[in-house]
Every structure is written in structure tokens, then in C-alpha cells.
Amino acid sequence: MKNVLVPTDFSENSIRALKYAEVIFSEMECNFYLLYVGTLLDTKNDAESFQETTGEPSENTKTRLTNLVKQSRKHSTEANHFFFALHEYGFLIPTIRKHIEEQDIDLIVMGTKGVSGLKEKVLGSNAGDVITKVQCNTLVVPIDVELSKPREIAFPTDFNIFYSLRILRPMEEMIGLGKSKFRVMNALKEGDSLNEEQEKNKEYLLDFLEDTFPETHSFHTITNQKVKAAIQCFVESRDIDMMIMVAKNLNFIQQILFDTIVEQISFHTKIPFYVIHE
């Protein structure tokens, strides 16, 4: 049984993220915990729930969450998917940490909004905070994602970290869900080469993939390009529909998700990011 936590604010992008998770885990038995974290303002609004224009009672957040769970159960085509409501007031990160422990959560699935300005970051603040402050594997799903299992997965890396089984097993599971092709991609400046430690890490990863997915993986090195430009080119040329990264590899996380503004990168609107924690 896989336990999946889906923070929601009832927005289209958070509901889209839930639907995406249902699709990719269609063959797995899953508990989906839909979590709404309200603020102090919500407590007042929920207690005094009414519509200013008519004076009639309005739907408070607890009711909306209950209805979302009911709709999810009704429209789910998988008999092995179960849905539960978690409603709480407080701060997002501590509340998520609490439920990860209480519900034995394996994965967080978060939706990201579309962007309205060229200078906006690829990730919103909530998704960014979850990735960096919560030690749990997180799947970040953009609103324009295609509702299908990934066929081509990219793994951009600089080979600066050791790939332990706690990294490789979730990677293996995600590749297996859609019987995906797995593309390991490294960007090097012209004239640079991997050092001894990087070569060892690369060989270990290669050995694992040879044993696990001998015919569906490949290694790619792109030279003489900046990392962001190299990844952008690679994603577009290969029709990549998911990207896997390791939270420990802060160099790539920062360059791709946090130091990157929208005008420099375009695949953020349709490519989910799967961030693995050790």
C-alpha cells in the first residue's frame, strides 16, 4: 500500500496534480490523503460562513474538502485507490511533517500554478518550501501536464553524489510505472571532465541501470552549454515528460528550479519534477 499526501487549496492546479497521481499509480494500491491547511483567517471565515451578497450560508473549507474527497471516490476508476480528508489550521510545513509521520506517507504530490510574469520563478513558494524543508519524496506537477504515465524520463546530474538504494529504489519504481525510457544527462563545459569521484558515482549508477533496465536507459553528455540551456535542449529534443532529481544534489536543484526564471526556461509548464530525498 502506497500512502500519498496531496496538499490542496481547491485550485485547478492542485486537483490536476491529484488526477495525475491517480493515473501514474493506477496499478498500485494507494491511500490518497487530501490535506487542506487553513490559516487563522480561515478559522474565522469557517465559523462565520456566509455569502456577503445574499446572506446565505456558504460552503466552508471543511465542507469543500469533504466534497472533494467524495468526488474523487466517485470518479476514480481504480478499485484499489482510497481517499481521505485531512483538515487542519496552522502552518503548512509543520502540518505536512506531522501527517507524514502519522499517516506513514511515502510521497507528497503538489500542483504548481501557471505563471503570470516573466520574472517569476519556476516553482512557487509552497512547493519550494516542501522540497527543501520536508524530508519526503515529492512529485511537483504543473497545471498543463498530460494525464498519462511518463514515457521518457530525464535524470540531469553532475555525478557529485553517491546513488544509494534510497535514491535508486524510488527511481526504479517511477521508471517501472510506465515502463519508461530513462535518460541520464550530464552537462559539461568544453574542456572539463569528470573527476575520480564523479567517475565512480557514474559507474555505480551505470551498473545499477544495466542490471535493472538493460535496454531502456542511456547516458548523454552535452558540452559547451550552460546547464539550464543544455537541459532545455535535451528535454525538447527527447520529448521528455518527467524529470527526476535528487534533493541532496543542491547544485542542480537550485539551477533548475530556484535560480531559474520563467523567461529562461519553458518546459516547467508541462514537465513534472520528481525530487527524491535520502
Summary of the structure (lengths in Angstrom):
residues: 278
radius of gyration: 20.0
end to end distance: 20.4
largest distance: 70.7
contacts: 863
relative contact order: 0.15
helix: 41%
strand: 24%
